[in-house]
């Protein structure tokens, strides 16, 4: 009996050591990438640019489209099942590229659209995010490589609503650059929602501390202060290691979905790039500025990058039962 007890005790110690080893490895992985991320910001702390020119915005857009990690073609490597989409990865890349181009940190922001988004009558996305940067004449531009060009922020909102949110029930949230994804660790089914989490359809931002109406931009639009952004989003500026964004994987309820080294590869390419790689060459195509959005959604479908359309339609046909960010798991 004593030998059995000793064996069980040894077995327990073995499993504890294995778990501790895996947990410690993940901690080291995240710490290394946080250090790289923070070093990029530290190196650009003296940035003075308050706007980007049209040619710089076009350069930034093309850099995200063609980068070895963030191009839509690279999704087959990092997201082979179409679970994640990595809109939040491309948004982080845009944030860091803009920083490397000399734009001040406080002038780089994220724009989230959260809610029930549909395509051809099918629920496809629960959220999408893009980075916004200031351009000339007081305009803000979205750098969203799922579309064919940069758009003024108001035009991006109109286009997305024309295509995916015709009922205009989704909420829009503007945060600081460090917000990455909505917190999704606790993601209840719609019939069990409490309205507590920003990803829930029953979440109502009106009157919440730190949420300021920005209806002059568009209806159902709110700007969050940094404290509220950290409360409702996985955030790079969060000091609590248990709450901040993980570079390795995302946990949704009991499921852990790996990022397959997406962020490791992204940050390594940025830190190893020369400064000249973030300077426009002067040969960029003219920026296509969309000042207005027609009510007819058909023209806006032409804005969607051709690489994305087969993915949207393919995942609509698959309609997997397993839950992901949007409950139906198409790629964005």
PyMOL commands that set and color helices and strands:
alter all, ss='L'
color gray80, all
select helices_A, chain A and resi 2-43+54-66+72-78+87-100+105-107+136-138+153-164+190-192+226-232+262-271+275-278+298-301+306-318
alter helices_A, ss='H'
color red, helices_A
select strands_A, chain A and resi 108-119+122-134+140-143+151-152+171-176+179-182+211-213+221-224+233-235+249-252+255-258
alter strands_A, ss='S'
color yellow, strands_A
deselect
rebuild
show_as cartoon
